[in-house]
Amino acid sequence: MEVPLVGIVLGSDSDLPKVEETASVLRDFGVPYEMTIASAHRNPDLAATYARDAEKRGIAVIIAGAGMAAHLPGVLAAYTCLPVIGVPLQGGALNGIDALYSIVQMPPGVPVATVAVNGARNAALLAIQMLGTKDSGLREKFRAYKKELAEKVGRINNSVYRNI
């Protein structure tokens, strides 16, 4: 069994469907990951222990998905030197805007990279780019992915706007 490089942490099991795309993208790129539930509010000791021990277990990047108050990414970042990517999740009265503000407005010294509301796919891709700084094979997979994105847009453009 491969050592996970990415830790995906959710505040609640109800968040799982919203971040499944993160796991899917990591699988597509062949990046081993682990997933756990550790609420910043309901079991903060577990969240702190997870963050403190992640590096010792081989984790290189943590992706944390949280909705509403969305303190989880910041709490994890407070307990580790690893990069943390926050995924604000839609839900509650403010439809994810509260989560976005909670994650992106971290105090100086505790950075959390933040993607769009429900930006699970981009969180995985950003983690892959981070890992690719040390892994040329992964970097080349990402380069091929970007090339395919560009080619897809080109194909759409050629078929839709050919006669304009």
C-alpha positions in Angstrom: 0.0 0.0 0.0 1.3 3.4 -1.0 1.9 6.1 1.6 -0.7 8.8 1.1 0.7 12.2 -0.1 -2.5 14.1 0.3 -4.7 14.3 3.3 -8.4 15.2 2.7 -10.1 16.3 5.8 -13.8 17.0 6.1 -15.7 18.6 8.9 -18.6 16.3 8.6 -19.6 13.1 6.7 -22.3 15.2 5.0 -19.5 17.0 3.2 -18.3 13.8 1.5 -20.4 14.2 -1.7 -19.1 17.7 -2.2 -15.5 16.7 -2.1 -15.6 13.3 -3.9 -14.3 15.0 -7.0 -11.1 15.8 -5.1 -10.5 12.1 -4.5 -11.4 11.3 -8.1 -8.9 13.7 -9.6 -6.2 12.5 -7.2 -6.9 8.9 -8.3 -6.8 9.9 -12.0 -3.3 11.3 -11.5 -2.2 8.3 -9.4 -1.7 10.4 -6.3 -2.2 8.4 -3.1 -4.5 10.1 -0.5 -6.3 9.5 2.7 -9.6 10.9 3.9 -10.8 11.6 7.4 -13.5 13.5 9.2 -12.3 15.8 11.9 -14.5 18.7 13.0 -12.8 21.9 14.2 -15.7 22.4 16.5 -17.1 19.0 17.5 -13.7 17.2 18.0 -10.9 19.8 17.8 -8.4 17.5 19.5 -8.7 15.0 16.6 -8.2 17.9 14.1 -5.2 19.1 15.9 -3.7 15.6 16.2 -4.3 14.9 12.5 -2.5 18.1 11.5 0.4 17.6 13.9 1.0 14.0 12.8 0.3 14.4 9.0 3.9 15.1 8.0 5.3 12.1 10.0 2.9 9.9 8.1 4.2 11.2 4.7 1.4 13.6 3.9 2.7 16.6 1.9 -0.5 18.6 1.3 -3.7 18.8 3.2 -7.0 19.6 1.6 -9.7 20.7 4.0 -13.4 21.0 3.0 -15.7 22.9 5.3 -19.0 24.8 5.2 -20.6 27.6 7.1 -18.1 28.8 9.8 -15.4 26.8 8.0 -12.7 27.0 10.6 -11.3 23.6 9.8 -8.7 24.6 7.2 -7.4 27.4 9.5 -7.3 25.1 12.5 -5.3 22.5 10.6 -2.9 25.2 9.3 -2.3 26.3 12.8 -0.9 22.9 13.8 1.2 22.1 10.7 3.9 23.5 8.5 2.4 21.6 5.5 0.5 23.6 2.9 -3.3 23.6 3.5 -5.8 24.1 0.7 -9.3 25.2 1.9 -12.4 24.2 0.0 -15.3 26.4 1.1 -18.5 24.3 0.8 -21.9 25.5 -0.1 -24.5 25.2 2.5 -26.3 27.1 5.2 -28.1 30.4 4.9 -25.3 32.1 2.9 -24.7 29.4 0.4 -20.9 29.1 0.9 -20.0 32.7 1.0 -19.6 32.5 4.8 -17.2 29.6 4.3 -15.3 31.4 1.6 -14.8 34.4 3.9 -13.8 32.3 6.8 -11.1 30.4 4.9 -9.7 33.2 2.8 -9.4 35.8 5.7 -6.7 34.0 7.7 -4.5 36.1 10.0 -0.9 36.8 9.0 1.4 33.8 9.6 -1.3 31.2 9.1 -1.8 30.9 5.3 -4.4 28.8 3.7 -4.7 28.5 0.0 -8.4 28.9 -0.9 -10.3 27.7 -4.0 -13.8 28.6 -5.1 -16.9 27.6 -3.3 -17.3 23.8 -4.0 -14.0 24.0 -5.8 -13.0 20.4 -5.0 -11.6 19.7 -8.4 -9.3 22.7 -8.3 -8.1 21.8 -4.8 -6.9 18.5 -6.1 -5.3 20.1 -9.1 -3.5 22.6 -6.9 -2.2 19.8 -4.6 -1.0 18.0 -7.7 0.9 21.1 -8.9 2.4 21.5 -5.4 3.5 17.9 -5.4 4.8 18.3 -9.0 7.4 20.8 -7.8 9.4 17.7 -6.5 8.0 15.0 -8.8 8.8 15.5 -12.4 6.6 12.6 -13.5 3.6 14.1 -11.8 4.5 17.5 -13.3 4.5 16.0 -16.8 1.1 14.4 -16.1 -0.2 17.8 -15.2 1.4 19.4 -18.3 -0.4 16.8 -20.4 -3.6 17.6 -18.6 -3.2 21.3 -19.3 -2.5 20.5 -23.0 -5.6 18.4 -23.2 -7.7 21.3 -21.7 -6.3 23.6 -24.4 -6.9 21.2 -27.2 -10.5 20.6 -26.0 -11.2 24.4 -26.1 -9.6 24.5 -29.6 -11.8 21.7 -30.8 -14.9 23.4 -29.4 -13.8 26.7 -30.9 -13.2 25.2 -34.3 -16.5 23.4 -34.5 -18.7 26.2 -33.1 -17.1 29.3 -34.6 -15.7 28.0 -37.9 -18.1 29.9 -40.1 -18.1 33.2 -38.3 
